[in-house]
Amino acid sequence: MNTEAIAAKLEDYLLAQGRLAGDSQAVDQVVEVLVGSLAPAIKQAVLELAEQAATEIRAQLSSGHIDVVLSEGEPTLVSRS
């Protein structure tokens, strides 16, 4: 999974929403600082979504198991029988 791309997209969405709050440099700076401070939480939320996906897949399997494994910092779903 490419969680960096997902997190970057979410940050872009948040910045765009912040721009709707007003057309001033001060507002833009506050929004940028806020979104920057949320980056670790966004990354954690994306990892939790990967775990939820694995849990849902596990529930549908009659045999075998799905694990979430970090590979080079990115979650990967791995099937085990």
The 8 nearest C-alpha neighbors of each residue, nearest first, counted from 0:
[[1, 2, 74, 75, 73, 76, 49, 3],
 [0, 2, 3, 4, 73, 5, 74, 6],
 [1, 3, 5, 4, 0, 6, 73, 45],
 [2, 4, 6, 5, 1, 7, 42, 73],
 [5, 3, 7, 2, 6, 1, 8, 9],
 [4, 6, 2, 8, 7, 3, 9, 1],
 [5, 7, 9, 3, 8, 4, 2, 41],
 [8, 6, 10, 4, 9, 5, 3, 11],
 [7, 9, 11, 5, 10, 6, 4, 12],
 [10, 8, 12, 6, 11, 7, 13, 5],
 [9, 11, 7, 13, 8, 12, 6, 14],
 [12, 10, 8, 14, 9, 13, 15, 7],
 [13, 11, 9, 15, 10, 14, 16, 8],
 [12, 14, 10, 16, 15, 11, 17, 9],
 [15, 13, 17, 11, 16, 12, 10, 18],
 [16, 14, 12, 18, 17, 13, 11, 19],
 [17, 15, 13, 19, 18, 14, 12, 20],
 [18, 16, 14, 19, 20, 15, 30, 13],
 [17, 19, 15, 20, 16, 21, 14, 27],
 [18, 20, 17, 16, 21, 15, 22, 14],
 [21, 19, 17, 18, 16, 22, 26, 27],
 [22, 20, 19, 23, 18, 26, 17, 27],
 [21, 23, 18, 24, 20, 26, 19, 27],
 [24, 22, 26, 25, 21, 27, 18, 28],
 [23, 25, 27, 26, 28, 22, 29, 21],
 [26, 24, 28, 23, 27, 29, 30, 22],
 [25, 27, 29, 23, 28, 24, 30, 21],
 [28, 26, 24, 30, 25, 29, 31, 23],
 [29, 27, 31, 25, 26, 30, 24, 32],
 [28, 30, 26, 32, 31, 27, 33, 25],
 [29, 31, 33, 27, 28, 32, 17, 34],
 [32, 30, 28, 34, 33, 29, 35, 27],
 [33, 31, 35, 29, 30, 34, 36, 28],
 [32, 34, 30, 36, 35, 31, 29, 37],
 [33, 35, 37, 31, 36, 32, 30, 10],
 [36, 34, 32, 37, 38, 33, 31, 10],
 [35, 37, 33, 34, 38, 32, 39, 40],
 [36, 38, 34, 40, 35, 39, 41, 33],
 [37, 39, 41, 35, 40, 36, 42, 34],
 [40, 38, 42, 41, 37, 43, 36, 35],
 [41, 39, 43, 37, 42, 38, 44, 36],
 [40, 42, 38, 44, 39, 43, 37, 6],
 [41, 43, 39, 45, 40, 44, 6, 38],
 [44, 42, 40, 46, 41, 45, 47, 39],
 [43, 45, 47, 41, 46, 42, 40, 48],
 [44, 46, 48, 42, 47, 43, 41, 2],
 [47, 45, 43, 49, 48, 44, 42, 50],
 [48, 46, 44, 50, 49, 45, 43, 51],
 [47, 49, 51, 45, 50, 46, 52, 44],
 [48, 50, 52, 46, 47, 51, 53, 45],
 [49, 51, 47, 53, 48, 52, 54, 67],
 [52, 50, 48, 54, 53, 49, 47, 55],
 [53, 51, 49, 55, 50, 54, 48, 56],
 [52, 54, 50, 56, 51, 55, 65, 57],
 [55, 53, 51, 57, 52, 56, 50, 58],
 [56, 54, 52, 58, 57, 53, 51, 59],
 [55, 57, 53, 59, 58, 54, 52, 60],
 [58, 56, 54, 60, 59, 55, 65, 64],
 [57, 59, 55, 56, 60, 54, 61, 53],
 [60, 58, 56, 57, 61, 55, 54, 62],
 [61, 59, 57, 62, 58, 56, 63, 64],
 [60, 62, 59, 63, 58, 57, 64, 56],
 [63, 61, 60, 64, 80, 57, 59, 79],
 [64, 62, 80, 79, 60, 61, 78, 65],
 [63, 65, 79, 78, 57, 80, 66, 62],
 [64, 66, 78, 77, 57, 53, 79, 76],
 [67, 65, 77, 76, 68, 53, 78, 64],
 [66, 68, 76, 75, 74, 50, 77, 53],
 [67, 69, 75, 74, 66, 70, 76, 77],
 [70, 68, 74, 73, 72, 75, 71, 67],
 [69, 71, 73, 72, 74, 68, 75, 67],
 [70, 72, 73, 69, 74, 75, 68, 0],
 [73, 71, 70, 69, 74, 2, 68, 75],
 [72, 74, 69, 70, 71, 0, 75, 2],
 [75, 73, 69, 68, 0, 67, 70, 72],
 [74, 76, 68, 67, 0, 69, 77, 73],
 [77, 75, 67, 66, 68, 65, 78, 74],
 [78, 76, 66, 65, 75, 67, 79, 68],
 [77, 79, 65, 64, 66, 76, 80, 63],
 [80, 78, 64, 63, 65, 77, 66, 62],
 [79, 63, 64, 78, 62, 65, 77, 60]]
